[in-house]
Amino acid sequence: MTLDKRLTPAEIVGRLRSGMTLGIGGWGPRRKPMALVREILRSDLTDLTIVSYGGPDVGMLCAAGKVKKLVFAFVSLDAIPLEPWFRKSREAGQIEVLELDEGMFQWGLKAAAFGLPFLPTRVGLGTDLIELGRLKTVQSPYDDGETLVAMPALKLDASIVHFNRCDHRGNVQALGPDTYYDEWFAKAADECFASCEELVPAMEEAHMADAKANIVERCFITGVTKAKGGAHPTSMPPHYGPDMKALKSYAGAAKEPGNWAEVADQFTGNDEATYLASVGGEEAVINIPLAIY
Amino acid sequence: MATLAELCIAAVAEAFRTDREIIGTGIGPIPRLGVGLAKMTHSPGLMMTDGEAFLVEEPVPLGPREYDDRKPAGYLPFSRFFDSAVWTGRRHAMVTPTQVDRFGQTNLSALGGTHDQPKVQMLGARGFPGNGIYHPNSMFIPVHSTRVFVDGEVDRVSSPGYNPARRIAGGNYSGLEIKRVVTNLCVMDFGGAGSAVRVISLHPGVEFSEVQEKTGFALIDAVEGETALPTGEQLAIIEKLDPHGIRHKVLKDNPPADRANQGEAA
């Protein structure tokens, strides 16, 4: 076997298939593997079921007609609370959805990671999520007899995540104050592809002191690719914050011209180098200040 | 002279009064300032984050600041938020839903239309279903109106309330507790018979009839008096937590706390 997991973004997208269930790491406009999302937008892939704590990844894929079904708890750009392209798709009835609570969502990823059909929870009781999502309940077999919601496994065919550092064997390091549920997107998927700000030859030589940032072991990482600035326009702490100017422009385009085909070039570019150049280049991206919440 | 926003902040702080050690989360400027005020005065057990991932003993001020100004005393990222704060019940959150009904059910998901094609898509249920079933919650509603406090049920039930028709046999609803609803007119709770909504205090100069008129369901008049004006000490803490005056922009025209002073500079 080879432990050289390096792939190009195009090779990664070449390993995805139309109709598959794809998990996308990050949270809203934070730590999104946008370079890989843009590569998907440039591809022929379609009919995807997207599982995401949604930000512009979801909005763009919806706008481009790539999404058959969305599994979500929210879609937001933080400072722009409502994701306008996602809203357009929903209000036009263009996508199926499974709407979840954000805690149930990670519970479903964990069920998938552990190969379980479901995990029980109280979350969903008393809300519309159960009926609309056709979720079932289970009864505790113990004396308490409690009725619980059976959160089904969110099994992913593949997932994409963006890390701060990777080596060629798939050793990853996730820095920044919060790594959200990236670990579980990796473990819930048959194959997980990681883009990274920095690709090093050997993690133990380059960043030994940060080994605790290895939030998920390399056996869960199928492929790695370097994409410096690859979370843009979302944030990638501690390297850079969200590009609010770019996000505002993206959100504004949902209203005027309101048609993705007219603006797709601006937000995806013909290739990643062209895209990054169009937003000021790698240096400009990595100098965007971190967000204050 | 105190503003209505500052009076609301003090009312929020009162809603968060506790002798427990729990996470206090206030979403939006008024709720967040209220939690900070509670923590800095009567409820030091409250724990707060910097809005990102770190627990701070000194609430971070609102608005622009240096990224590293916050002083982390602990760590509570989203990656362990359900394990630590929500699903253990060690939290009280105050949120601003788009719709609220007489059962305390809220909607943050969508308005009108169908599930497949809503008329207006909003944020999504976010953490509301889990918050509602596991830990106490309160609400802040900046514009008290029948558009928010709806007749019948909310369009989509994002968080559970005291609605017997939506109880499943054998379900455990013991964590469900809606503490206070603070609005620009009054403070309400769910202390009536069958968890009916009561008005427990009116902001200075507001009549019960006006609150009822702007609410889509029947309210119980349990008013014990006026909502307390913030003290000088409270106002000083609020100013420290909101040095850029973001609170002044939350309520239209930033009115004074007492309507009798309307027209005078706030």
Chai-1 contact restraints between the chains, C-beta under 6 A:
chainA,res_idxA,chainB,res_idxB,connection_type,confidence,min_distance_angstrom,max_distance_angstrom,comment,restraint_id
A,F72,B,G124,contact,1.0,0.0,6.0,A-B,restraint_1
A,A73,B,G124,contact,1.0,0.0,6.0,A-B,restraint_2
A,A73,B,R126,contact,1.0,0.0,6.0,A-B,restraint_3
A,F74,B,L123,contact,1.0,0.0,6.0,A-B,restraint_4
A,F74,B,G124,contact,1.0,0.0,6.0,A-B,restraint_5
A,F74,B,R126,contact,1.0,0.0,6.0,A-B,restraint_6
A,R87,B,Q121,contact,1.0,0.0,6.0,A-B,restraint_7
A,R90,B,P118,contact,1.0,0.0,6.0,A-B,restraint_8
A,R90,B,Q121,contact,1.0,0.0,6.0,A-B,restraint_9
A,E91,B,Q121,contact,1.0,0.0,6.0,A-B,restraint_10
A,G93,B,D116,contact,1.0,0.0,6.0,A-B,restraint_11
A,G93,B,Q117,contact,1.0,0.0,6.0,A-B,restraint_12
A,E99,B,G124,contact,1.0,0.0,6.0,A-B,restraint_13
A,E99,B,A125,contact,1.0,0.0,6.0,A-B,restraint_14
A,D101,B,A125,contact,1.0,0.0,6.0,A-B,restraint_15
A,D101,B,P129,contact,1.0,0.0,6.0,A-B,restraint_16
A,D101,B,G130,contact,1.0,0.0,6.0,A-B,restraint_17
A,E102,B,R126,contact,1.0,0.0,6.0,A-B,restraint_18
A,E102,B,G127,contact,1.0,0.0,6.0,A-B,restraint_19
A,G103,B,F82,contact,1.0,0.0,6.0,A-B,restraint_20
A,G103,B,V86,contact,1.0,0.0,6.0,A-B,restraint_21
A,G103,B,G130,contact,1.0,0.0,6.0,A-B,restraint_22
A,R122,B,I133,contact,1.0,0.0,6.0,A-B,restraint_23
A,R122,B,N172,contact,1.0,0.0,6.0,A-B,restraint_24
A,V123,B,P129,contact,1.0,0.0,6.0,A-B,restraint_25
A,V123,B,G130,contact,1.0,0.0,6.0,A-B,restraint_26
A,V123,B,I133,contact,1.0,0.0,6.0,A-B,restraint_27
A,G124,B,P129,contact,1.0,0.0,6.0,A-B,restraint_28
A,L125,B,I133,contact,1.0,0.0,6.0,A-B,restraint_29
A,L125,B,G171,contact,1.0,0.0,6.0,A-B,restraint_30
A,G126,B,P160,contact,1.0,0.0,6.0,A-B,restraint_31
A,G126,B,R166,contact,1.0,0.0,6.0,A-B,restraint_32
A,T127,B,P129,contact,1.0,0.0,6.0,A-B,restraint_33
A,T127,B,V157,contact,1.0,0.0,6.0,A-B,restraint_34
A,T127,B,P160,contact,1.0,0.0,6.0,A-B,restraint_35
A,D128,B,R156,contact,1.0,0.0,6.0,A-B,restraint_36
A,D128,B,V157,contact,1.0,0.0,6.0,A-B,restraint_37
A,L129,B,P129,contact,1.0,0.0,6.0,A-B,restraint_38
A,L132,B,H115,contact,1.0,0.0,6.0,A-B,restraint_39
A,G145,B,G170,contact,1.0,0.0,6.0,A-B,restraint_40
A,E146,B,G170,contact,1.0,0.0,6.0,A-B,restraint_41
A,E146,B,N172,contact,1.0,0.0,6.0,A-B,restraint_42
A,T147,B,I168,contact,1.0,0.0,6.0,A-B,restraint_43
A,T147,B,G170,contact,1.0,0.0,6.0,A-B,restraint_44
A,T147,B,G171,contact,1.0,0.0,6.0,A-B,restraint_45
A,P177,B,E52,contact,1.0,0.0,6.0,A-B,restraint_46
A,P177,B,A53,contact,1.0,0.0,6.0,A-B,restraint_47
A,D178,B,A53,contact,1.0,0.0,6.0,A-B,restraint_48
A,D178,B,P77,contact,1.0,0.0,6.0,A-B,restraint_49
A,D178,B,F78,contact,1.0,0.0,6.0,A-B,restraint_50
A,T179,B,S79,contact,1.0,0.0,6.0,A-B,restraint_51
A,Y180,B,F78,contact,1.0,0.0,6.0,A-B,restraint_52
A,Y180,B,S79,contact,1.0,0.0,6.0,A-B,restraint_53
A,L290,B,Y67,contact,1.0,0.0,6.0,A-B,restraint_54
A,I292,B,R65,contact,1.0,0.0,6.0,A-B,restraint_55
A,Y293,B,G51,contact,1.0,0.0,6.0,A-B,restraint_56
A,Y293,B,E52,contact,1.0,0.0,6.0,A-B,restraint_57
